[in-house]
Amino acid sequence: MQLFLPWWIITPLAFGAAFWKAKNASHAFSSGFFGVFILWVGTALFYSLPNGNLLANRIGAMLGLPETGINWIIVILISGLVGALAAGFCSLAGYYFRQAMVIPEKA
């Protein structure tokens, strides 16, 4: 869905998926985190490798990273981390929202 919608579409999707399927809090966070991390790093590599990592190296220079051959890797990992944290915390929120909606049984 991220090909057609804004980047933040991952947040309601992660929230809904964890609301529906998460078994516990760590499962919710880790599923959202690693799923989006792999997705964003893979997409960044897909777009960065064909052009010789030109844009990623320029962003690395703009961020003040040292002039090395691995600037683009650091930029891609930072990008993946941003999306992964957003999805992980939204997944966690979805799980906790489902837990808050559970009505306790009367004794």
C-alpha positions, 0 to 999 in steps of 0.5 A, a space after each residue: 500500500 505504500 506505493 500508492 499512499 503516504 509513508 504513514 499508512 504503515 501505522 494504521 495497518 500495524 495497529 489493525 494487524 496487532 489488534 487482530 492477531 498479536 499474542 502478547 506485547 512483545 510479539 506485537 512490537 517485534 512483528 511490527 518492527 521487523 516487518 516494516 524494517 525489512 520492508 523499508 530496507 528492502 525498498 531503499 536498496 531496490 531504489 538505491 542500488 541501481 543508481 550507485 547509491 548517489 542519493 543515499 550518499 548525498 543524504 549521508 553527507 547532509 547528515 554529517 556522516 564521515 566520507 566513507 564508502 558505507 554512508 549509504 548503508 548507514 542512511 538506509 539503516 536509519 531510514 529503516 529504523 524510523 519506519 520500524 519504530 513507528 510500526 512497532 509502537 503502533 502495533 504495541 498500541 493496537 495490542 494494548 487497545 484490544 486488551 483495554 477493550 476486554 470486558 472482565 467476567 463477573 464472578 
